[in-house]
């Protein structure tokens, strides 16, 4: 009988909520199995059952403290359908888009400056005492200040469009409940050019890192996969609305321009015995090979072009690295994310100069329906909200597929790949090696639901188990 | 301390997670009182940009639910801490204070008000009765504190 031991990293540092990585080693320190377990919240669907449908866009923001706006807008889009509205007024749609790009901007900034830049600037093996945002603040203070100020800018846009920083009520079934005043607009215009400039700088860091370290990062947690995202009718990237497109690792279309309300005909949510998280896959391909990636990398791969000039130029540079074929390099997520950062601020600039934002026609009314599906490209990937409402206006069914769920199998694949490449055969599991695993996961910017963040929680626990589940060793990093 | 000092109170937590909503509940109550010189903010969790707001104040009180403090609440000075233990997109109050000092030369004296909570893991908007009692006591304490501005002696 071979002896095995298990290395557990729990929870994963600098990703949301609770998650743990388990690496099963055999007696020769070879990786025999590696898994990323997400201890996902359960019960949210039950939490909103029985609630009146118009409360849902506000309620769902409680799911996540990092991307509440994405849930707010996906739910609002589903509720548009419930109230029988297929097309919003220009003011309503543009206000929602501004809110969404504000959210995309601030979320991508948070990930890049706070979570990913320490790995890129100091290296995966650097002392964890300096490989964090405080380390960045000390060594690159200007960069850290930029990150904070860009976050604030995005948050202020959310506040101006959603009405509040949290529990925003901006989007309502059939429209929006406020426009953007000239005074509000002018505040954002004042700092706009600075934000564009800083976004260019962030993109440059991500691009240079990827290009300069291409040979090293090409195999790092990488694998071929399908990719899925929303796409505009003309093939452009559209983060707010569109139809579904899925492509293979080499760029062949699996399906294209699919009406997302029919997602159940194309996507299946698979289950595995060892995880509470679902494992979605493309129905026509099956569970073994039908899983796919979502998020910035998938969006850049699936779209034909980006409709803002600087982001489009950046996309072309990005695609040139893989000769125009889809990029399957896990670490390229960072570069892709920064292209989207620049795209978001370009879209914000476009919208702020659009007089429709001062329009007063905010809501459309229609005939009530019983069912509605709303999709949006959230910062981490495609977000599905699906509801059924009874004749008393109460929600009777809710199905949510969050971006991190779509990326569940890819994150597991990344963990397996890194574990096999970097941990197998190494007699001692160092913190640096363990961080390699986390670096691969962090590329996806997973949001593991808004677990509680009460005082006294969230240590990093590393546990060694033998093959029978006995604890050999345990290390807790506060 | 003089009456002119600028005070920021940040209550944070998720109101849909039972007693995790203690922080935002305090923020809501204190905001309604419109105490001169006191700015109130509320969020699900702390993030890096809170450091900029911290730096604009003389005194900052972070309010959060606590899983293990003495009942009904604890109130302590908060030292800026350059921790490596980042576990998520959110940051700890001591790390926000450290960022505020490091990036913005923050002069703020920071304090942590932890209110004992009991149930955190389920989706539930209502808090436990014990948590509500602790909340009431914490609010009485805060009202007195914000009136007297006697922060150091109270900690």
Interface residues (C-beta under 8 A of the other chain):
Chain A: X11 X12 X13 X14 X15 X16 X17 X41 X43 X44 X46 X47 X59 X62 X64 X65 X66 X68 X110 X111 X113 X114 X115 X128 X129 X130 X131 X132 X133 X134 X137 X138 X141 X144 X145 X147 X148 X149 X151 X152 X155 X165 X166 X447 X448 X450 X452 X453 X454 X455 X456 X457 X458 X459 X460 X477 X478
Chain B: X12 X13 X14 X15 X16 X17 X19 X20 X41 X42 X43 X44 X45 X47 X48 X49 X51 X52 X64 X65 X66 X67 X68 X69 X82 X83 X84 X85 X86 X87 X88 X89 X90 X91 X95 X98 X99 X102 X103 X104 X112 X114 X117 X120 X121 X122 X123 X124
